[in-house]
Amino acid sequence: MDAHFTHHYYSPYQTILAKKGIFGIEWPSAIDHPLFYIGIYSAIGFASALASVLSVTAQYTGALRASRILFKYAF
């Protein structure tokens, strides 16, 4: 049963990508350099959090501005 899990079957396309890398970039092995990929995932997480904060800020300031304009003209 263990031999079944140790065999990996790659298509020719996966083998080419593994050798050349995507867009000609040779990425380091995740086994040899795990912190590189942790850094990439962290950067994606921080970028997502920043986009979320900016989105909420824009919605909040837009709603506040709209309510002030409506209150000014309503009374």
N, C-alpha and C positions, 0 to 999 in steps of 0.2 A: 504494500500500500504506500510506503514511503517513496518508492521509486516513481510512483505515479505523480506525486506532487513536485518532485525535483525536475521532471522533464518540462521544458517550456517549448511550445510550438510557435514559431514566429512566421509571419508571412514575409515574402520578399520585401514588401513595402516597409514593414517594421524593421527589418534588418538594415535596409538602406538608411532609414531615419536614425537608427541607433549608431551607425557608423559616421554619417555625414552630419547629423543634427538637422534641426529644422532651420531653414533659411541659411544653411551653411555654417551655423553656429555649433560649435562642439561644446555641449553642456557637460559639466562635471557629473560624475556618477553620484547618485544619491546615497549609495552605500559609503563611498569615500568622503563625501562632503555634505553631510546632512544639514549643517547650519546654513549653507547656501540656499537650500530650498525652504528651510524654515524662515529665512530672511525674506524670500520672495513671498511666501504666504503671509508673513507679517505685514509686508508692504501693501499687499492686496487688502488685508483687513483694515489697516490704517486708512488707506484711500477710500474704502467703503464707508468707514466711520466718518471721515471728513465730508464725503459727499452727502451722507445722511444729515450731519449737523448743518451743512450749508443749505440743504433743502428745507429743513425745519425752520431755519433762520429766515429764509426768503419767504416762506409761507406765513410765518408769524408777523414779520414786518409788513408784508402785503396786506394781511388781514387787519392789522392795526391801522394802517394808512387808510384802507377802505372804510373802516368803521368811523374814523375821524371825519372823513369826507362826507359820509352819509349823515352823521350826527350834526355836522355843520349846516347842511342843507335842509335837514328835517326840522330843525327848530330855528 
